[in-house]
């Protein structure tokens, strides 16, 4: 029997567990570190709050 397409179905619980385990393994093996997470967070803030950058706000996350 063919599966029907579920619009907005998402990845499901198995997909979420797969991604969480993958992120943990990548962190454990050194592929992901705190500096990378800070840079990604700063980039996401810059994309979402671009108008603040135009006003001179610094969105870099510092430790």
C-alpha positions in Angstrom: 0.0 0.0 0.0 1.4 3.4 -0.9 2.1 6.0 1.8 0.3 9.2 1.5 2.1 12.5 1.7 1.6 14.3 5.0 2.0 18.0 4.5 3.9 19.5 7.5 4.6 16.1 8.8 8.1 17.0 10.0 10.9 14.5 10.6 9.2 12.5 13.4 10.6 11.2 16.7 13.0 8.7 15.1 14.5 11.4 12.9 14.8 13.7 15.9 16.6 11.0 17.9 18.9 10.3 15.0 19.9 14.0 14.8 20.4 14.3 18.5 22.7 11.2 18.6 24.6 12.5 15.6 25.1 15.9 17.2 26.4 14.2 20.4 28.8 12.1 18.4 30.1 15.1 16.4 30.6 17.0 19.6 32.4 14.1 21.2 34.7 13.7 18.2 35.6 17.4 18.0 33.6 18.3 14.9 31.4 20.7 16.9 32.8 22.9 19.6 31.7 25.9 21.7 33.3 28.4 19.3 31.4 27.0 16.3 28.1 27.2 18.3 28.8 30.8 19.2 29.6 31.7 15.5 26.4 29.9 14.3 24.3 31.7 16.9 25.8 35.1 16.0 25.1 34.4 12.3 21.5 33.4 13.0 21.0 36.5 15.2 22.4 38.7 12.4 20.1 37.1 9.8 17.0 37.5 12.0 17.8 40.9 13.4 19.5 42.5 10.4 17.8 45.8 11.0 19.7 46.2 14.3 23.0 45.7 12.5 22.1 48.6 10.3 21.5 50.7 13.4 25.0 49.8 14.7 24.2 47.1 17.2 26.9 44.4 17.6 25.3 41.0 17.6 28.5 38.9 18.1 28.3 36.6 21.1 31.3 36.9 23.3 32.4 34.9 26.3 
